[in-house]
């Protein structure tokens, strides 16, 4: 019987790459996102490999999260894997210059959104007595940098929540993995710099950045590890990167 994975932020970047990697491995998919057209595109591309369904919601909307997960047919509620991938970065500047709306977007998406989705899925896993939760953190959750304090704080919260989940859920047969990527070439910087393609592109110039598929491969390894193994925490950096803000460019 195929496993079922629910992936948030499944329409782009790491979420989409994870969906593609899981589909190639025969894992059925519940794809979640805020853009129905993009969800439909990803679902159509993968439906020849595995069973796919979609849920349209913003992780920041608690009511919508709970309602949409609750609306799943019973056979889709046997969720084996939860990938808490949805998140965002907005702006890069000092606290005194920061826009509180950007802070709200990051904290609501990266922290509260992860909590809302987990709140909806954990009871289903507890009922089954098994499951695997993968939370996508960041190197920024381990190493704070200037002009990114709120984003770093939101990802540090993911690190703490991953540990807290592991402490609470291991006894129930539920594994928890925290994945902390470094510089990955996705839409991340385009969102952070509010659509400024030139500024976003410069983030990835002069070195070979990680690709979303690299993170997806690590996630697949974690969820396919033997029952005796829990990959508790993994940090993945580009080979040119030695710390959150230290990248050796040519």
N, C-alpha and C positions, 0 to 999 in steps of 0.2 A: 504493500500500500504506500502510495506516494506521501511524502511529507508536505505540509502546507506552511508557507512563509508569508507573513504580512510585512510589507516594506513601506515605510513612510518616505515621502520625498522621492517617489519612484519614477518621476518623469524626466529626471536629468542627473548628471554627475554620478556620484557614488551609488545612489539609490537605483538608478537605471542600470548601471553596470552590474550591480549585485543581482538585479532581476534577470538580466541576460545570462549571467554566470550560473545562477540557480536553475534557470530553465534548461540550460545545457546539461545540467546534472539531474534533471527529472524531478525537480521540486516544484509543486504547484504553487501558484502565486496569488496573493491578494495585494494589488497595487493601489497605493493611496497617494493622493495629491490634490492640489488646488485647481488644476487645469484639466477639465474633462477631455478636451481635444488631445492633449498630450498623453493622458492616460489611455485613451482609445488607441492612439498610435502605437504605444509600447505594447499594449495588450494584443493588438492585431499582429504585431511582429513576432510575438512569442507564443501565441495560442496554437500554433502547429506543433509545438514541442511539449507543452504541458497545459493543464487546465488553468485558466486565468479569469479572475474577476476583479472589478475595480470598485473603490470607494472614494467618493469626492468629498473631501473636507479639509479644513485648515486646522492643523494640530493645536492652534491657539484657541480654538472655539470648543470649549469643554462639552457643551451640549451637543454639538454636531458630532464630535468624536464618539461620545457614548451612544448617540442615536444610530450612527452609521454602523458601528461595530455590532450593536444590538440587532440591526436589521439583517445581518448575515444569515443565510439559511443554515440550519443546524450542521450540515455536513462541512460547511466552511468554517465553523467555529472550532474545529479540532486543530487549532493552530499549534504547530510544533516550534516555529521559529518566529521571533519578533525582531525586526531590524529597525531600531529607533534612529533613523537617519535624517529626518527633516530638521532643518535648522538654517541659520543665516548669520551673516555679519553685515552690519550697516555702519558705514563711516569709519574713518581712521583719524582720530584727533584726541586732544587732551580732554580731561573731564570738564575743565572750565569752558571749553569750546563745544563740548558735545551736545547733541540734540536729544532731549529726553524721549522723543518719539522713537529715535533709533535705539535707545536703551530698552524701551518697552518692547520693541520688535524682537530684540535679541533675547531678552529674558523670557518673554512670553513664548517664543518659538523654541529656543534651545533648552529651556528648563521646564517651564510649565507645560509646554506641548508634549515633551517626553513623559512627564508625569501623567498627563491625561490619557495618552495612548496606553501607557503601562497599566494604569488603573483599569482600563477596559479589557486588557488582554490577560493580565495575571490571574484573575479568577478562573478563566477558561483553562489555563495551564494547571492551576492548583487542582481543578476538578479531574484533569487527566492524570495528575501525578507526574508530569514530565513537561519539558520545554526548554527552550534556549533563547535568552534575550541578549541581543548584541546592541550596545549603545555606541554611537559614533561620537567620540569626543574630539580632541585635537591636541597637537603639541602645545597649543595655547592654553590648554587646561593644566599643563604641567609646568610651563615656563611663561610667566607674565612678561609682557613687553609694553613699553611706553606707547601711548596713544591708542592702545587697544584694551584698556583695563576692563571695560564692561564685557566685551566679547570674551576675554580671558576668564573673567569671573563666571560667565555663563557656562563655559566649557569646564572650568574647575568644578562647578556644581554637577556636571555630568559625571565626572570622575568620582565624586563623593557618592552620588546616587547609584552608580554601578557597584561600588563597594557595599553600600547599604543593602542593595538588592541581593547581592551575593550572600551577605550575612543572614538575611531573612529567608531566602528561597532555596539555598542549597539542601536544607533538610527535607525539602519537598520534591527533590529530584529535578529541580530547575537550575540549569547552568546560566551564568552571566558572564559575558565577555565585554570588556571595554577596549575599543579600538581608537587609537590616537594618531591620525594621519598628520604628516607635515605638509609640505607644499604640493598640492594636487592641482593639476590644470583642469579646472571645471569652470562653471559659471560663478563660482564663489567670489572672485575678485570683481567681476562685472557687477554683481549685486552690491558688494561693499562700496564700490566707487560709483554707484548709482547710474550705471549704464555708460560710464566713460571707458570706451573700448581701448583707447590709447594708453590710459593709465593702468587699466587692468592687464593689458598685454605685457607691459614692462615688468610685471611681477614675475613672469615666466621666461624672460629673456636671459640669454647667456649661460644657461645650464639646462639639463634634462630633467624636468619636473616629473613627479609621480603622475600616473594616469589613473583614472577612476577604476579601471580594471585591475590595477595592482592591489587596491584596497579590497575589491570584490574577491580576489583570489585568497587573500588572508582571511576574509570572513568565511569563505567556503571551507577553508582548512579548519577553522575553529568549529564550525557546526558539524563537520564530518569527523572530528576527532573521536577516538574510542570513548565508550561510556565512562571509562576510568579517568579520562583526561578532561580538565577544564582549562582552556586558554583564558586566564583571568584578565590579563592586561597586555596589550601589545602596542608599541610605538613604531610607526613606519615613516622613515624619512627618505627623501630623495638622496641619492648617493652624494650629491654636492652640498647637502645640508647637514650641518653639525649641531644646530640648535634652532629654536623658534625663529630667530631673526638673523641667523648667520648662514648665508648661502654663498658658496664660492663660485662666482660667475667668471666666465672667460672674457 
